[in-house]
């Protein structure tokens, strides 16, 4: 099972986080499918930790 570690993104301003274009979908706790863990982590940071990783794949 994939574990997403968003702490590595905290050193960047949210608007400056360079996410790869690789499509490896993950489902967030807001039941939105994110293109990859980087996009989920951006939402996690923007929501002050409210949006968390649920599972790999689409929601």
PyMOL Python script that loads the backbone (N, CA, C, O; Angstrom):
from pymol import cmd

cmd.read_pdbstr("""\
ATOM      1  N   UNK A   1       0.846  -1.195   0.000  1.00  0.00           N
ATOM      2  CA  UNK A   1       0.000   0.000   0.000  1.00  0.00           C
ATOM      3  C   UNK A   1       0.884   1.250   0.000  1.00  0.00           C
ATOM      4  O   UNK A   1       1.850   1.339   0.758  1.00  0.00           O
ATOM      5  N   UNK A   2       0.556   2.165  -0.820  1.00  0.00           N
ATOM      6  CA  UNK A   2       1.277   3.424  -0.930  1.00  0.00           C
ATOM      7  C   UNK A   2       0.981   4.310   0.271  1.00  0.00           C
ATOM      8  O   UNK A   2      -0.172   4.454   0.677  1.00  0.00           O
ATOM      9  N   UNK A   3       2.011   4.893   0.826  1.00  0.00           N
ATOM     10  CA  UNK A   3       1.845   5.908   1.860  1.00  0.00           C
ATOM     11  C   UNK A   3       2.340   7.225   1.276  1.00  0.00           C
ATOM     12  O   UNK A   3       3.424   7.278   0.693  1.00  0.00           O
ATOM     13  N   UNK A   4       1.575   8.259   1.425  1.00  0.00           N
ATOM     14  CA  UNK A   4       1.941   9.560   0.882  1.00  0.00           C
ATOM     15  C   UNK A   4       2.556  10.403   1.997  1.00  0.00           C
ATOM     16  O   UNK A   4       1.957  10.577   3.058  1.00  0.00           O
ATOM     17  N   UNK A   5       3.751  10.921   1.747  1.00  0.00           N
ATOM     18  CA  UNK A   5       4.450  11.763   2.710  1.00  0.00           C
ATOM     19  C   UNK A   5       4.476  13.193   2.178  1.00  0.00           C
ATOM     20  O   UNK A   5       5.303  13.533   1.333  1.00  0.00           O
ATOM     21  N   UNK A   6       3.576  14.015   2.672  1.00  0.00           N
ATOM     22  CA  UNK A   6       3.487  15.392   2.183  1.00  0.00           C
ATOM     23  C   UNK A   6       4.475  16.327   2.872  1.00  0.00           C
ATOM     24  O   UNK A   6       4.614  17.480   2.464  1.00  0.00           O
ATOM     25  N   UNK A   7       5.155  15.856   3.899  1.00  0.00           N
ATOM     26  CA  UNK A   7       6.072  16.737   4.624  1.00  0.00           C
ATOM     27  C   UNK A   7       7.220  17.223   3.746  1.00  0.00           C
ATOM     28  O   UNK A   7       7.787  18.285   4.001  1.00  0.00           O
ATOM     29  N   UNK A   8       7.566  16.456   2.713  1.00  0.00           N
ATOM     30  CA  UNK A   8       8.664  16.875   1.836  1.00  0.00           C
ATOM     31  C   UNK A   8       8.299  18.112   1.019  1.00  0.00           C
ATOM     32  O   UNK A   8       9.187  18.792   0.506  1.00  0.00           O
ATOM     33  N   UNK A   9       7.006  18.412   0.891  1.00  0.00           N
ATOM     34  CA  UNK A   9       6.565  19.564   0.106  1.00  0.00           C
ATOM     35  C   UNK A   9       6.451  20.834   0.945  1.00  0.00           C
ATOM     36  O   UNK A   9       6.278  21.919   0.391  1.00  0.00           O
ATOM     37  N   UNK A  10       6.544  20.718   2.269  1.00  0.00           N
ATOM     38  CA  UNK A  10       6.341  21.877   3.144  1.00  0.00           C
ATOM     39  C   UNK A  10       7.428  22.928   3.020  1.00  0.00           C
ATOM     40  O   UNK A  10       7.238  24.066   3.449  1.00  0.00           O
ATOM     41  N   UNK A  11       8.565  22.566   2.438  1.00  0.00           N
ATOM     42  CA  UNK A  11       9.648  23.541   2.311  1.00  0.00           C
ATOM     43  C   UNK A  11       9.440  24.502   1.145  1.00  0.00           C
ATOM     44  O   UNK A  11      10.195  25.462   0.995  1.00  0.00           O
ATOM     45  N   UNK A  12       8.430  24.256   0.323  1.00  0.00           N
ATOM     46  CA  UNK A  12       8.137  25.104  -0.833  1.00  0.00           C
ATOM     47  C   UNK A  12       6.857  25.898  -0.596  1.00  0.00           C
ATOM     48  O   UNK A  12       5.952  25.418   0.087  1.00  0.00           O
ATOM     49  N   UNK A  13       6.768  27.113  -1.156  1.00  0.00           N
ATOM     50  CA  UNK A  13       5.459  27.786  -1.172  1.00  0.00           C
ATOM     51  C   UNK A  13       4.506  26.958  -2.041  1.00  0.00           C
ATOM     52  O   UNK A  13       4.920  26.417  -3.066  1.00  0.00           O
ATOM     53  N   UNK A  14       3.258  26.856  -1.647  1.00  0.00           N
ATOM     54  CA  UNK A  14       2.290  26.013  -2.366  1.00  0.00           C
ATOM     55  C   UNK A  14       2.240  26.349  -3.848  1.00  0.00           C
ATOM     56  O   UNK A  14       2.118  25.447  -4.678  1.00  0.00           O
ATOM     57  N   UNK A  15       2.329  27.614  -4.192  1.00  0.00           N
ATOM     58  CA  UNK A  15       2.238  28.010  -5.603  1.00  0.00           C
ATOM     59  C   UNK A  15       3.476  27.638  -6.405  1.00  0.00           C
ATOM     60  O   UNK A  15       3.449  27.691  -7.635  1.00  0.00           O
ATOM     61  N   UNK A  16       4.563  27.262  -5.731  1.00  0.00           N
ATOM     62  CA  UNK A  16       5.818  26.981  -6.429  1.00  0.00           C
ATOM     63  C   UNK A  16       6.187  25.502  -6.453  1.00  0.00           C
ATOM     64  O   UNK A  16       7.289  25.153  -6.876  1.00  0.00           O
ATOM     65  N   UNK A  17       5.295  24.630  -6.010  1.00  0.00           N
ATOM     66  CA  UNK A  17       5.614  23.206  -5.971  1.00  0.00           C
ATOM     67  C   UNK A  17       5.558  22.642  -7.387  1.00  0.00           C
ATOM     68  O   UNK A  17       4.510  22.679  -8.031  1.00  0.00           O
ATOM     69  N   UNK A  18       6.680  22.121  -7.870  1.00  0.00           N
ATOM     70  CA  UNK A  18       6.712  21.551  -9.223  1.00  0.00           C
ATOM     71  C   UNK A  18       6.249  20.092  -9.214  1.00  0.00           C
ATOM     72  O   UNK A  18       6.994  19.208  -8.792  1.00  0.00           O
ATOM     73  N   UNK A  19       5.044  19.842  -9.669  1.00  0.00           N
ATOM     74  CA  UNK A  19       4.528  18.467  -9.714  1.00  0.00           C
ATOM     75  C   UNK A  19       4.839  17.828 -11.064  1.00  0.00           C
ATOM     76  O   UNK A  19       4.758  18.485 -12.102  1.00  0.00           O
ATOM     77  N   UNK A  20       5.196  16.541 -11.047  1.00  0.00           N
ATOM     78  CA  UNK A  20       5.404  15.837 -12.312  1.00  0.00           C
ATOM     79  C   UNK A  20       4.073  15.637 -13.034  1.00  0.00           C
ATOM     80  O   UNK A  20       3.010  15.684 -12.416  1.00  0.00           O
ATOM     81  N   UNK A  21       4.141  15.414 -14.340  1.00  0.00           N
ATOM     82  CA  UNK A  21       2.913  15.209 -15.110  1.00  0.00           C
ATOM     83  C   UNK A  21       2.504  13.738 -15.148  1.00  0.00           C
ATOM     84  O   UNK A  21       1.501  13.389 -15.771  1.00  0.00           O
ATOM     85  N   UNK A  22       3.265  12.888 -14.494  1.00  0.00           N
ATOM     86  CA  UNK A  22       2.968  11.457 -14.457  1.00  0.00           C
ATOM     87  C   UNK A  22       1.596  11.223 -13.832  1.00  0.00           C
ATOM     88  O   UNK A  22       1.297  11.747 -12.759  1.00  0.00           O
ATOM     89  N   UNK A  23       0.760  10.427 -14.515  1.00  0.00           N
ATOM     90  CA  UNK A  23      -0.578  10.131 -14.007  1.00  0.00           C
ATOM     91  C   UNK A  23      -0.549   8.834 -13.209  1.00  0.00           C
ATOM     92  O   UNK A  23      -0.526   7.738 -13.770  1.00  0.00           O
ATOM     93  N   UNK A  24      -0.550   8.983 -11.893  1.00  0.00           N
ATOM     94  CA  UNK A  24      -0.640   7.860 -10.958  1.00  0.00           C
ATOM     95  C   UNK A  24      -1.703   8.247  -9.942  1.00  0.00           C
ATOM     96  O   UNK A  24      -1.372   8.704  -8.848  1.00  0.00           O
ATOM     97  N   UNK A  25      -2.992   8.070 -10.288  1.00  0.00           N
ATOM     98  CA  UNK A  25      -4.075   8.637  -9.487  1.00  0.00           C
ATOM     99  C   UNK A  25      -4.119   8.127  -8.051  1.00  0.00           C
ATOM    100  O   UNK A  25      -3.837   6.963  -7.766  1.00  0.00           O
ATOM    101  N   UNK A  26      -4.484   9.045  -7.159  1.00  0.00           N
ATOM    102  CA  UNK A  26      -4.712   8.731  -5.753  1.00  0.00           C
ATOM    103  C   UNK A  26      -6.016   9.396  -5.336  1.00  0.00           C
ATOM    104  O   UNK A  26      -6.398  10.434  -5.877  1.00  0.00           O
ATOM    105  N   UNK A  27      -6.686   8.794  -4.378  1.00  0.00           N
ATOM    106  CA  UNK A  27      -7.966   9.306  -3.890  1.00  0.00           C
ATOM    107  C   UNK A  27      -7.740  10.035  -2.574  1.00  0.00           C
ATOM    108  O   UNK A  27      -7.099   9.511  -1.663  1.00  0.00           O
ATOM    109  N   UNK A  28      -8.271  11.243  -2.484  1.00  0.00           N
ATOM    110  CA  UNK A  28      -8.165  12.026  -1.258  1.00  0.00           C
ATOM    111  C   UNK A  28      -9.380  11.824  -0.369  1.00  0.00           C
ATOM    112  O   UNK A  28     -10.410  11.308  -0.804  1.00  0.00           O
ATOM    113  N   UNK A  29      -9.243  12.239   0.886  1.00  0.00           N
ATOM    114  CA  UNK A  29     -10.333  12.099   1.849  1.00  0.00           C
ATOM    115  C   UNK A  29     -11.520  12.989   1.511  1.00  0.00           C
ATOM    116  O   UNK A  29     -12.579  12.865   2.126  1.00  0.00           O
ATOM    117  N   UNK A  30     -11.359  13.884   0.541  1.00  0.00           N
ATOM    118  CA  UNK A  30     -12.464  14.701   0.043  1.00  0.00           C
ATOM    119  C   UNK A  30     -13.158  14.011  -1.136  1.00  0.00           C
ATOM    120  O   UNK A  30     -14.022  14.592  -1.793  1.00  0.00           O
ATOM    121  N   UNK A  31     -12.761  12.765  -1.387  1.00  0.00           N
ATOM    122  CA  UNK A  31     -13.299  11.930  -2.472  1.00  0.00           C
ATOM    123  C   UNK A  31     -13.090  12.555  -3.846  1.00  0.00           C
ATOM    124  O   UNK A  31     -13.925  12.416  -4.740  1.00  0.00           O
ATOM    125  N   UNK A  32     -11.977  13.238  -3.997  1.00  0.00           N
ATOM    126  CA  UNK A  32     -11.540  13.768  -5.284  1.00  0.00           C
ATOM    127  C   UNK A  32     -10.327  12.964  -5.714  1.00  0.00           C
ATOM    128  O   UNK A  32      -9.440  12.685  -4.907  1.00  0.00           O
ATOM    129  N   UNK A  33     -10.290  12.589  -6.999  1.00  0.00           N
ATOM    130  CA  UNK A  33      -9.139  11.874  -7.542  1.00  0.00           C
ATOM    131  C   UNK A  33      -8.098  12.893  -7.975  1.00  0.00           C
ATOM    132  O   UNK A  33      -8.385  13.794  -8.762  1.00  0.00           O
ATOM    133  N   UNK A  34      -6.892  12.742  -7.457  1.00  0.00           N
ATOM    134  CA  UNK A  34      -5.772  13.615  -7.803  1.00  0.00           C
ATOM    135  C   UNK A  34      -4.858  12.872  -8.759  1.00  0.00           C
ATOM    136  O   UNK A  34      -4.695  11.657  -8.644  1.00  0.00           O
ATOM    137  N   UNK A  35      -4.265  13.582  -9.693  1.00  0.00           N
ATOM    138  CA  UNK A  35      -3.447  12.976 -10.738  1.00  0.00           C
ATOM    139  C   UNK A  35      -2.235  12.222 -10.230  1.00  0.00           C
ATOM    140  O   UNK A  35      -1.790  11.259 -10.854  1.00  0.00           O
ATOM    141  N   UNK A  36      -1.705  12.652  -9.112  1.00  0.00           N
ATOM    142  CA  UNK A  36      -0.592  11.952  -8.471  1.00  0.00           C
ATOM    143  C   UNK A  36      -0.464  12.479  -7.040  1.00  0.00           C
ATOM    144  O   UNK A  36      -1.189  13.392  -6.644  1.00  0.00           O
ATOM    145  N   UNK A  37       0.454  11.906  -6.272  1.00  0.00           N
ATOM    146  CA  UNK A  37       0.562  12.278  -4.862  1.00  0.00           C
ATOM    147  C   UNK A  37       0.974  13.735  -4.671  1.00  0.00           C
ATOM    148  O   UNK A  37       0.616  14.342  -3.662  1.00  0.00           O
ATOM    149  N   UNK A  38       1.706  14.299  -5.599  1.00  0.00           N
ATOM    150  CA  UNK A  38       2.100  15.702  -5.492  1.00  0.00           C
ATOM    151  C   UNK A  38       0.870  16.606  -5.493  1.00  0.00           C
ATOM    152  O   UNK A  38       0.774  17.526  -4.681  1.00  0.00           O
ATOM    153  N   UNK A  39      -0.061  16.349  -6.393  1.00  0.00           N
ATOM    154  CA  UNK A  39      -1.281  17.160  -6.458  1.00  0.00           C
ATOM    155  C   UNK A  39      -2.109  16.995  -5.184  1.00  0.00           C
ATOM    156  O   UNK A  39      -2.704  17.959  -4.703  1.00  0.00           O
ATOM    157  N   UNK A  40      -2.151  15.790  -4.641  1.00  0.00           N
ATOM    158  CA  UNK A  40      -2.839  15.560  -3.369  1.00  0.00           C
ATOM    159  C   UNK A  40      -2.151  16.344  -2.257  1.00  0.00           C
ATOM    160  O   UNK A  40      -2.823  16.954  -1.425  1.00  0.00           O
ATOM    161  N   UNK A  41      -0.838  16.336  -2.233  1.00  0.00           N
ATOM    162  CA  UNK A  41      -0.100  17.043  -1.186  1.00  0.00           C
ATOM    163  C   UNK A  41      -0.307  18.547  -1.264  1.00  0.00           C
ATOM    164  O   UNK A  41      -0.368  19.215  -0.232  1.00  0.00           O
ATOM    165  N   UNK A  42      -0.413  19.084  -2.453  1.00  0.00           N
ATOM    166  CA  UNK A  42      -0.710  20.514  -2.584  1.00  0.00           C
ATOM    167  C   UNK A  42      -2.051  20.814  -1.925  1.00  0.00           C
ATOM    168  O   UNK A  42      -2.177  21.789  -1.184  1.00  0.00           O
ATOM    169  N   UNK A  43      -3.048  19.983  -2.191  1.00  0.00           N
ATOM    170  CA  UNK A  43      -4.363  20.190  -1.573  1.00  0.00           C
ATOM    171  C   UNK A  43      -4.283  19.994  -0.065  1.00  0.00           C
ATOM    172  O   UNK A  43      -4.947  20.707   0.688  1.00  0.00           O
ATOM    173  N   UNK A  44      -3.478  19.035   0.384  1.00  0.00           N
ATOM    174  CA  UNK A  44      -3.269  18.805   1.811  1.00  0.00           C
ATOM    175  C   UNK A  44      -2.707  20.069   2.467  1.00  0.00           C
ATOM    176  O   UNK A  44      -3.175  20.473   3.532  1.00  0.00           O
ATOM    177  N   UNK A  45      -1.723  20.683   1.850  1.00  0.00           N
ATOM    178  CA  UNK A  45      -1.128  21.896   2.407  1.00  0.00           C
ATOM    179  C   UNK A  45      -2.101  23.069   2.368  1.00  0.00           C
ATOM    180  O   UNK A  45      -2.183  23.841   3.324  1.00  0.00           O
ATOM    181  N   UNK A  46      -2.842  23.207   1.262  1.00  0.00           N
ATOM    182  CA  UNK A  46      -3.807  24.302   1.136  1.00  0.00           C
ATOM    183  C   UNK A  46      -4.943  24.171   2.143  1.00  0.00           C
ATOM    184  O   UNK A  46      -5.497  25.173   2.594  1.00  0.00           O
ATOM    185  N   UNK A  47      -5.291  22.926   2.496  1.00  0.00           N
ATOM    186  CA  UNK A  47      -6.400  22.693   3.426  1.00  0.00           C
ATOM    187  C   UNK A  47      -5.917  22.551   4.870  1.00  0.00           C
ATOM    188  O   UNK A  47      -6.687  22.160   5.748  1.00  0.00           O
ATOM    189  N   UNK A  48      -4.652  22.867   5.116  1.00  0.00           N
ATOM    190  CA  UNK A  48      -4.063  22.749   6.457  1.00  0.00           C
ATOM    191  C   UNK A  48      -4.225  21.342   7.028  1.00  0.00           C
ATOM    192  O   UNK A  48      -4.529  21.166   8.207  1.00  0.00           O
ATOM    193  N   UNK A  49      -4.016  20.351   6.171  1.00  0.00           N
ATOM    194  CA  UNK A  49      -4.022  18.956   6.600  1.00  0.00           C
ATOM    195  C   UNK A  49      -5.365  18.259   6.600  1.00  0.00           C
ATOM    196  O   UNK A  49      -5.452  17.091   6.980  1.00  0.00           O
ATOM    197  N   UNK A  50      -6.415  18.949   6.183  1.00  0.00           N
ATOM    198  CA  UNK A  50      -7.744  18.327   6.199  1.00  0.00           C
ATOM    199  C   UNK A  50      -7.891  17.258   5.125  1.00  0.00           C
ATOM    200  O   UNK A  50      -8.534  16.235   5.361  1.00  0.00           O
ATOM    201  N   UNK A  51      -7.310  17.474   3.951  1.00  0.00           N
ATOM    202  CA  UNK A  51      -7.393  16.485   2.874  1.00  0.00           C
ATOM    203  C   UNK A  51      -6.240  15.505   3.038  1.00  0.00           C
ATOM    204  O   UNK A  51      -5.072  15.891   2.997  1.00  0.00           O
ATOM    205  N   UNK A  52      -6.580  14.240   3.222  1.00  0.00           N
ATOM    206  CA  UNK A  52      -5.604  13.181   3.457  1.00  0.00           C
ATOM    207  C   UNK A  52      -5.702  12.128   2.356  1.00  0.00           C
ATOM    208  O   UNK A  52      -6.677  12.089   1.605  1.00  0.00           O
ATOM    209  N   UNK A  53      -4.698  11.291   2.271  1.00  0.00           N
ATOM    210  CA  UNK A  53      -4.664  10.164   1.343  1.00  0.00           C
ATOM    211  C   UNK A  53      -5.624   9.081   1.823  1.00  0.00           C
ATOM    212  O   UNK A  53      -5.600   8.709   2.996  1.00  0.00           O
ATOM    213  N   UNK A  54      -6.472   8.571   0.924  1.00  0.00           N
ATOM    214  CA  UNK A  54      -7.342   7.440   1.253  1.00  0.00           C
ATOM    215  C   UNK A  54      -6.814   6.149   0.652  1.00  0.00           C
ATOM    216  O   UNK A  54      -6.592   5.168   1.362  1.00  0.00           O
ATOM    217  N   UNK A  55      -6.612   6.154  -0.675  1.00  0.00           N
ATOM    218  CA  UNK A  55      -6.122   4.946  -1.332  1.00  0.00           C
ATOM    219  C   UNK A  55      -5.577   5.271  -2.712  1.00  0.00           C
ATOM    220  O   UNK A  55      -5.824   6.343  -3.264  1.00  0.00           O
ATOM    221  N   UNK A  56      -4.825   4.314  -3.258  1.00  0.00           N
ATOM    222  CA  UNK A  56      -4.328   4.437  -4.626  1.00  0.00           C
ATOM    223  C   UNK A  56      -5.494   4.288  -5.592  1.00  0.00           C
ATOM    224  O   UNK A  56      -6.490   3.640  -5.271  1.00  0.00           O
ATOM    225  N   UNK A  57      -5.375   4.881  -6.762  1.00  0.00           N
ATOM    226  CA  UNK A  57      -6.391   4.750  -7.799  1.00  0.00           C
ATOM    227  C   UNK A  57      -7.453   5.823  -7.695  1.00  0.00           C
ATOM    228  O   UNK A  57      -7.426   6.682  -6.814  1.00  0.00           O
ATOM    229  N   UNK A  58      -8.393   5.743  -8.630  1.00  0.00           N
ATOM    230  CA  UNK A  58      -9.469   6.736  -8.669  1.00  0.00           C
ATOM    231  C   UNK A  58     -10.441   6.505  -7.526  1.00  0.00           C
ATOM    232  O   UNK A  58     -10.573   5.393  -7.016  1.00  0.00           O
ATOM    233  N   UNK A  59     -11.117   7.574  -7.134  1.00  0.00           N
ATOM    234  CA  UNK A  59     -12.091   7.489  -6.032  1.00  0.00           C
ATOM    235  C   UNK A  59     -13.349   6.750  -6.464  1.00  0.00           C
ATOM    236  O   UNK A  59     -14.273   6.585  -5.668  1.00  0.00           O
TER     237      UNK A  59
END
""", "prot")
cmd.dss("prot")
cmd.show_as("cartoon", "prot")
cmd.util.cbc("prot")
cmd.orient("prot")
